[in-house]
Structures are given as structure tokens and as C-alpha cells.
Amino acid sequence: MFFTLLALTLSLSLAVSYTAARVFRKPIGAIFTRIIQDEISTAWQRYVMFATYVVGISSGVRIYELERYISPQISDMGILQLTLERWVLEIYRTLIACLQGIAWMYLVVFVVALIAYVIVRGFELRRGRTHGTTGSESVEQ
């Protein structure tokens, strides 16, 4: 039963991670293309997709929590039994933990991207102001 639970949580975490990666692929690509404006933006996008899988699976498959079903917690207590209620609870925990881990990772990525966007936009405005002033002065003379 333990191996079935482990396989199920792994499969479920992989499916949730895949879905999140597919949903956020285009927005991440657009953000990195806008901020980096170089071919390396594709590499960063792939890294974030890889990180989505790593964070999703490692958050969803909670090995330390699953150990309760193969080793006793306290010497006088036995090993927890996998009842139907525990199966439902573990599946729910897997979904929530996987989504929570991915959400935190994307929050960090988007906050850093927002800061980078503000910096890039500031340089663009400064460059535009410098070029605009120089261009208008040469037209007037």
C-alpha cells in the first residue's frame, strides 16, 4: 500500500507541475523576452519550467510525512494504517502542497521580474529622454 501511495503522490505532483508549467509557459516567455531581450531569455524560461517541476514534485511528495506509514512514530505506537480516509487526506495534501510550492516559486520569480522590469523601463525612459532632447535640439538649429 505504501508504494502505491508513493507512486500516486509522485504521479499527481507530476501532473500538477506539468499543468502549471503549461499554463505559465507563455507569460514567463513574454516576461523574459521583454526584460532580457536576448537569446538567453529562452534559457531562463527553460530553467523556470524545470524549477516548476522540481518545486512541484518535491513539495507534493512529502517523504518525511509518508514515512509515518512505514515506521512507528513513538515506540509504543504502531505504524499508521492507510485507510480510505487517510488516502483521501494524503491526496488532498499532495495537491495543496504541490500548488503551494509552485505558487511561492512563481511569486518569487514574478517579484524579481517586476523589479527587473522597472529597472529596464527606467533605463529605456532615460535613454529616450536623452535621445529625444538631442534630436529636438538639432531640429531647432
Stockholm file with secondary structure:
# STOCKHOLM 1.0

chainA/1-141         MFFTLLALTLSLSLAVSYTAARVFRKPIGAIFTRIIQDEISTAWQRYVMFATYVVGISSGVRIYELERYISPQISDMGILQLTLERWVLEIYRTLIACLQGIAWMYLVVFVVALIAYVIVRGFELRRGRTHGTTGSESVEQ
#=GR chainA/1-141 SS CHHHHHHHHHHHHHHHHHHHHHHHHHHHHHHHHHHHCSTHHHHHHHHHHHHHHHHHHHHHSCHHHHGGGTSCSSTTSCCCCCCHHHHHHHHHHHHHHHHHHHHHHHHHHHHHHHHHHHHHHHHHHHHHHHHHHHHHHHHHC
#=GC SS_cons         CHHHHHHHHHHHHHHHHHHHHHHHHHHHHHHHHHHHCSTHHHHHHHHHHHHHHHHHHHHHSCHHHHGGGTSCSSTTSCCCCCCHHHHHHHHHHHHHHHHHHHHHHHHHHHHHHHHHHHHHHHHHHHHHHHHHHHHHHHHHC
//
